Amino acid sequence: MLGVGSPTGMAQPSKTQIGRLGDRLKKGPAEKSDLIALDTWRRSFGPAYDSVVQTIRDQLKLNPSGRPAKSTNSLVEKLKRESIRLTQVQDIAGCRVVVRNVPEQDWVAVSLAATFSGASIVDRREITSYGYRAVHIIADVAGKLVEIQVRTELQHMWAELSEKYADIFGSEIKYGGGASEIRKHMEIISESVAEYEETERKFAKATKSDKVKDIQKTMDLLRKEIAKLLDEEFAFINLMKGKEE
């Protein structure tokens, strides 16, 4: 396991202290002293994040993007929104790897899990989070959890669209709230992506020429459907932004 010390050289707060801090933040409104303590805690994940990113670059020759620490506002919102303790939050620090397709996604996920001893895999492709699909690897570096998101290009495009909708209609859209027609529309697109990628997986495993041809025809139709849906989404978002300006 990679070693990471305290960025300040000072003793880190205990798990109990962090848990109590999270409990207070859940209840709100947050005291200034608690926000300062939360900011100090989230910043302490920086060395672990740097270590994970450098390891991915050196050992897997991939170029992840991400952030050393989730913002204090995002953390407080997450604590209030979910039934989770601050000590259990797995994405205070996180990075992302975007790959071409599902077979490559599977390979990268397995490779990351092998690279970071004791890492856990959270597959959000079968059981989605309101349409969001990806594979998450949770690496533990000296007691600090770092989330590594592995997305295909299509999964990443869907997630970016979701963020744009959240900017217009509110962040609750991403978590099962907000306008039901918008959520349903995004779910349809997500299901289309999932259908295409399942066919893609079968295509990668196919060996007989006749089977390959049949799967390829299905993939071409699905690709056209997804492209059309994504074009409609971008046009709609641009229209909504134009109305706001």
Secondary structure, 3 states (H helix, E strand, C coil): CCCCCCCCCCCCCCHHHHHHHHHHHHHCCCCHHHHHHHHHHHHCCHHHHHHHHHHHHHHHCCCCEEECCCCHHHHHHHHHHCCCCHHHCCCCEEEEEEECCHHHHHHHHHHHHHHCCCCEEEECCCCCECCECCEEEEEEECCEEEEEEEEEHHHHHHHHHHHHHHHHHCHHHHHCCCCHHHHHHHHHHHHHHHHHHHHHHHHHHCCCHHHHHHHHHHHHHHHHHHHHHHHHHHHHHHHHHHHHC
